[in-house]
Amino acid sequence: MAAVRREEMLSLAQNAVDSAQKKGAAEAEAFIYEGQTTNVGIERGQITKSARVIDKGLGVRVSINKAVGFSYTNIIENGTAIEDAVLKALSAAKASKPDEDWHGLPDKKPLASVQKTYDNKIAELSPEDLVKVASLMLDAAQNTDKRVFPIEGGAGAACISSAVANSNGIAYFDKGTIVECSLAAIGKEGNKVTPVCFEFNAERNYNINPEWVGEETARLAVSALKTKRIETKSTKLVLTQFALQELLYFTLTNAIKADYVQRNQSAFKGKINEKVAAETVTIYDDGLLEDGLRTWTFDAEGIPHQKTPVIERGILRNFLYDDYTAKKEDKESTGNASRAGYLSTPSIDATNLHIVRGNRLPDDITSEVDDGLIIYYLQGAHSSNPISGEFSVVATPAWKIRNGEITHATRGVMLAGNIFEMLKNISAVANNERKLGQLVAPWILVENAKVIGK
Amino acid sequence: MAVQKFGAKYAEARAQKLFKTMLTLKEGRVEAARQGIESGVALRVLVNGAWGFASVAASNPETLVEAVSDACKMAKTASLRLKTPIKLVEIESSEDKILSRPRKNPSEISIEDKIKTTSSINETILGYNNTIKSCTTDYLDLTGTNYFINNEGTYIEEDKLYVWSRITATAAEESLFTFSREEIGSTAGYEVFELGAPEVVGERVAKRAIEQLKAKPAKGGTFPAVLGPNVVGVFAHEAFGHLAEADLTLSGSVLLNNIGKKIASNVVTLYDDGTVNGAFGSFKYDDEGVPTRKTPLVRDGVIAGLMHNRETAQKFNAKPTGNARAEDFRVEPLIRMRNTYMEAKDHSFEELIEDVKFGYYLKSVRGGQANLDGTFQVGIQEAYEIAKGELSEPVRNASISGNTLETLFKVDAVGKDFELWAGRCEKGQTAFIAKGGPHIKVKEVIVGGSS
C-alpha cells in the first residue's frame, strides 16, 4: 500500500480552511479521510473474489452568522473540486438558519498518545497473504465437521489515515491499520438447516487467529443442529459479546449520548450519580484503549480522545459529548465526535465502549446456572424502542443450560424485556473480554429474563 | 485491456457522478445543511473463474489503467484455490440512454425550499401536543448519472434520481417513552412532497407516538393476527424476500429444496418488481447491465422464481432478473431486492377481522430481520388488539416471530387494498427499496411482548 502522506493531507486540509475563510466563512474546518482496503472473499465454501478499494475525500464545515454548512468531494487531487466544495459549504450555510446554540468550532488541545494502532505488517499485506489467511480459516472450519457449510466470509486489511484542520489552529493527522477475518456458516444435515453462525477476529496489529475463527464458527454451527423447544418463563441468561452488542447498540449506546439526553430522548436523563446498573457493572468509553478497534489520537473534529467513566460500579457518571453539545452545557467535549469518513458532519458516538471484565471464568459462570440459556446471536434488536429500552427479539439460536452444562440448542426463542431493567439484573461478569467493533466486553450473567418459547 | 492483456473472460466498468443534498432537522433546528459530489469508477473482471474488483475515485487514464491491472491481479490471486469457477449466463447486449424527466428535479430546487419543506414536517409534529418531546427529520436527494460498459458490447447511460426523508418523533409522559418513525421515498421527483404530504406524514408520525402512551404492552404468546400493508411489505421483504435472493438460496436458505414446490397457502402471490413507476426500488438497468423486470417469486402458493444476478442465473439455468445492484462505485453489485410486495385479492378489512375472537392488528413496523433457516422477527410500532371481531385498544412494543414458510401457509385471507412503502435495505451495502401489499389475515403468529 502506498505510503501515508501526512504533510500532504495536512496542507490540503489547511488550504481548504484558509480558502473558506477568504471566501467569507466566520469559521472553517476541513476533514480528510483516506481508506485503502484489500480483501479476499469467501462464498459458499471457496475463495471466489478479491477487491481493492481506495476511498478518499475531503469534507469542509463552515459557519456564517451561527448557521452551519457542509460539503464534501472525493476529487481531492484537483484544486478546483476543493474550491467548489468550499463554495458549496458556504452556500449551504447561507441557505441555512442560524443556530443560537452554535458557539464555534473546537479549540486546540494537546493529544494523548495511543499504543498499537498501526502495524507495518498489515500495511504491507498482499492479496496472496490474505488468501492464505482465508484458506487457513476455511480449512479449519471444513475439517471440523462435514456438516459445516461456510456460506461467506473473508480476510481483509485496511490502512486508514485522517487529518483535520480548523480556523482555531487545530491541525492533526493520525493513521492506523486493521486486519480482520470472518466466517459465517450454517450446519446442514439432510433437510435441516441451522440459523447462520458467525465468528470473526479483528485486530489493529497482525495477530489474528484465523484457525480459531474457523473452528469456533464450525463448532457453533454443528451444535445448533439438534434443537428442542423450550417453554415460556423467566430464566437466567448468559449473554455473549454478540448478544450484548446487539442489545446495547440500539439502546444503552444512545442513552449515554449527550444529544439524546439534551433532547429528552434518553432514559438516563437526570440520573447522573444515580444507580442505573448492578454493582458488578463498570463501563468506560475509552478512545485511548490499547489496540482498541476505535482507538485514535483525536476525534472527528480534532478533539483529543480520552477515557471517560460512564458507569462505575453501577452508578451513572458521565455522558458522551462532542464539542457542540458540550458547549451547550458549558462543559468540555469528551472527544466523542464521529464521522462516516469524509461524507458526513460529526455526530456523537462511543469510541471503545468498554465493559470492564470481572474475575470469574466463563465456565464458572455457566456451571452455576441450574436452568437458563446462553445467547450468541440475536435477531431484531434494531427494532427495539431506542428510548425506553424495551426490546423483543429472537435468539437464533440459543443454547439451553441445565445443571451447569450446555445441553442443546433451541429454536425460535424470543426474549422480551427492557435493557435498562436488565442492567440492574446483571449478577456476574466474566473475565473473557474481547473486542467486537465498538464494544469491548466479557460475557455477563443476567437474572430473571423473560423467555418466550412454544 | 483486461481481456487482451490479462486474459479476462469478462470485464465491466461502472462510472458514476453523484450529487447529494442532505439535511437533518432536530426540533426545527437545522444541523449543518450538506451538499456533496462523489465520482468514481468501479472495475470488475472475471479471470480464471474468479472475481477481481477495484474502485478508484479518479478517472484519469493512468489511474484507470493501474486499477484494471489491479483488478485482474486480484482475480488471479483469488482464483488460486478455486474448485468451481464462476460462469455468467449469457445476455443480449444493449445500448441505451435513460434520462430522468421529473416534474420537479430536486437539483433545481433551492436548499432554502428543502429546508422549508422539512421544517413544515417538524412544525406539524412539534405542534401536535405537548407530550411530543423531540422530532428528527432527515432529508436526502441524490441525482447523477451511471455509465456502464462491458466487453460484450453493452453500453448504458442511466440517470439516477432519489428523494428520501425519514421522520422520527418521540413522546413521553411520566416515565413512559414512545417512539414513532416513517420514511418517504421516490424515484419520480421532488413532487413527492406536494399535496400537503409533509403535514399528512407529520400528523401520522405524531399521532402514533402519542397513541402509544396510552397503549398497553402486548401479551406474549401465539395469536391470530391481521397485518397491515406496511407489515405485509416487511414480511414479504425480510421474512421471504431475502430467502429468495439466489445467492442466499444457494447458501442454504430453506427455499433451496423447495423450488417449484408449494410453500404458502393458495392465496399468496409475491413479486419483486423493478418496473413500478416512481417507486423507490425502481430502475431501468441493474448494475450488470441487465434490464429490470417484474419477477414472480410465489404464484398461488408455489415458488415461481428467485432473484438473480448473471452468476446465479447461470447456476440455476434461469433468466437473469435484473437484481444485481451496487450502492455506488465503491462496492461490487450484489443481489438486492427492488419493490417487493404481495398481490392484492378480494377481502375487505372488516371481513379480515370479523372472525377474530382475540388477536392483534399489526399496522406499522419498526424493522425486521430474517435468518436463512426461515426464522423471522418483525418489530411493530403500531398495533391494536382485536376483540370479538372489532378493533380494540392500542398495544405498544409488540413484535412477531415465527418460521417464514409455516407462517405463509397460515395466511388464510388477503385483502383488496394495496400500499407500497419506501425503505432502505442493508446487506453490507444500503439499497433503496419499496415493499408492500394489502391487508392480510394470518391464523397464528408468535407475538413477543413483555406483559
Interface residues (C-beta under 8 A of the other chain):
Chain A: T38 V40 G41 E43 R44 G45 Q46 I47 T48 K49 S50 A51 R52 V53 I54 D55 K56 G57 G59 R61 A67 V68 G69 F70 S71 Y72 T73 N74 I75 I76 E77 A81 D84 A85 K88 A89 S91 A92 A93 A95 S96 K97 D99 D101 S126 P127 E128 V131 S135 F149 I151 E152 I186 K188 N191 V193 T194 P195 V196 T232 D259 R263 N264 Q265 A267 L343 S344 T345 Q379 G380 H382 S383 S384 N385 P386 I387 S388 E390 S392 V393 V394 T396 R411 G412 M414 L415 A416 G417 N418 K450 I452 K454
Chain B: K26 E27 R29 V30 E31 A32 A33 R34 Q35 G36 I37 E38 S39 G40 A50 W51 G52 F53 A54 S55 V56 A57 A58 D70 A71 K73 M74 A75 T77 A78 L80 R81 L82 K83 T84 I86 S110 I111 E112 I115 K133 S134 T170 A172 L176 F177 T178 F179 G220 G221 T222 D247 L250 S251 G252 S253 V254 N257 R330 V331 E332 V365 R366 G367 G368 Q369 A370 N371 L372 D373 T375 F376 Q377 V378 G379 I380 R396 N397 A398 S399 S401 G402 N403 I446 G448 G449 S450
